[in-house]
Amino acid sequence: MKQALLVIDAQQELIDGNDQEPSVYHKEELIQNINQCVEKAYALGHPVVFIRDVCVSNGEGDGFQVHHGIEVPLDAQIFDKEGTNSFYQTPLLGWLKDHEIEHVVITGCKTDYCVDTAVRAATVNGFDVTLVADGHGTTDNSVLSAEQIIQHHNEILHGFDNVEHFSMVRKSAEDLFSPLHDTYR
């Protein structure tokens, strides 16, 4: 089975915050867990795809780049997006289909926006998904803490399905590239 790691909006300013926004919850642990996923994908020969949101840091400068603490393989694909959905008006879907990818592992930011949308859009577009439980992050909102948002999404996205394809939630220490989806079909 062909697989890929998608790292959504793991950008310098989004993770570290700025004058208007705080850093994401447990950012050091998040960076460590994303790196663990990148290392696993790279070691197994699975492609790594980074998605960057052009709204972060006005789409320029160091703040727009993938966080300096995250290892970016030399052969990684990098796609930019203008909206919440990584598949909307980007080359991502075509690239995944051209490479015959069937399963994507998803990490990144922010849990309640672009990560949630990527998981749901991937299943709609014909991919099984593994969301890395400790590999996505966000900030507090006016109703819930970042920790609650992450826990909530781990709960609701585990088993989320679109009939033929669905998502599972697993921790970064698990064997993420040995998908368990077929054991539940």
C-alpha positions, 0 to 999 in steps of 0.5 A: 500500500502506498502511503504519505505523511501530510504535515499541515501548516506546521509553520514558524509563526503559527507554532510559535505565535506572534504579537496577536496569537499565542503559541500552540499548546505544548509546542515543543512536544508537538515539534518532537512528535512531528519530527518522529513522524517525518523520520518514520516516513523517511525511513520507510520510503514514504513521501512527506508533504508539507502544506503551508497556509499563505495567510500565516505571516502574510505568506512571506518571511521566516514566519511563513516557513515550516518551523525551523525545529521540524526536519524537512527532507530534501525530497519533501513536497511543499504545497501552499494553500489559501484556505482551510482545506489543503485539497482546495485549489492546490495540487495535493489531490492530483499529486496523491493520485499520481503517486497512487497513495491510498493512506495518509498520515496527518499531523500539523496545525491547527487542530480545529481548523486545517487539520480537522478539514484535511482529515475529513477532505481526505476521506471524501477524496478516497483516502484512509487517514491516520491522524496522529493523536499527539501530532496536531496542535492548536490554541485556546478559544473562547469556549475550550482550552487547546487541550480540550480541543485536541482531545475532542478531535481525537475522539470525534475523528477516530472512526469518522467515515465516508462509507468506504474510507475513514480515519483512525487516531493513533499516537506518534510512537505507534506503527503509523505506517501499518494501517489498521483500517482493514481490521475494522471494515 
